[in-house]
């Protein structure tokens, strides 16, 4: 049964609203800082409302970069690189995992369960253990500084194979 206690309801709503404000305030201040120049943000009191440089600051970051050291790259280029890598990894993981899980579930061949457990045991290897050997393989195959060098080593997924296997078994 739901109890009707207005004070407890008010108090719980107040706690939730205060929590949201505490969590959202740093995000708001980051946005406000991105719309002002550096001198304004370093002066006291710090403004709480957006400033006049919103369009200029975002245009410079998106199309020109910071202009210092390694930050010369425009942000749009970084976003495109991230999109290509994320789509390549996602599609590659799904394709490889669905094919391997389908083969393990529906085809009868010797050592079928051994192959499944060999895939499953790789879940116990942390990423830190695989970084140096993976780099060595990618370097020997001549895939450094390429999308394929970033995507191919991470598309094999024991977790996705395990989940697809259980889906096919059901």
Residue, then its C-alpha position, 0 to 999 in steps of 0.5 A: x500500500x502506498x502511504x500518503x505522507x506529504x512531508x516525506x514526499x517533499x523531502x525526497x523530491x528536495x533531496x533528488x533536486x539538490x543531487x541533480x543540481x550538485x551533479x549538473x553544476x560542474x557541467x554548467x560551469x564548463x559550458x559557461x567557461x567555454x563561452x568566455x575568454x580566459x581572462x574573464x574566467x580567471x577574474x573574480x567573481x566567476x560568471x555564472x551565465x554564458x558569455x559573448x564568445x560562444x560562436x567564436x570559441x566553438x568555431x575555433x576549436x571545431x575547425x582550427x584546433x587549439x593551435x598549440x603543440x599536438x592540439x593543432x588538429x581540428x576537433x572535427x577531424x578527431x570526431x571523424x576518426x573516432x566515428x570511423x573507429x567506433x563503427x569499425x569496431x562495433x560492426x567487426x565485433x558483431x560480425x565476427x562474434x555472431x559467425x563464431x557463435x553460430x558455428x559453435x552452436x549449430x555445426x557439429x564438429x570435433x573439438x567444438x566445445x574446446x574452441x568455445x572454452x578457448x574463446x571463453x578463457x580469453x576473457x580472463x586475460x586483462x587488456x594490460x597483458x595483451x597490449x605489447x604483443x598486440x602492438x608487436x603483431x600490428x607493427x610486423x603486419x605494417x598496420x601502424x598509423x592506420x585505421x585497420x591497425x586500430x580496429x582489427x586487433x580489438x574486433x574479436x570479442x569473447x563476451x559478444x561470442x558468449x552472449x550470441x551463443x547463449x542467444x542461439x541456444x535459447 
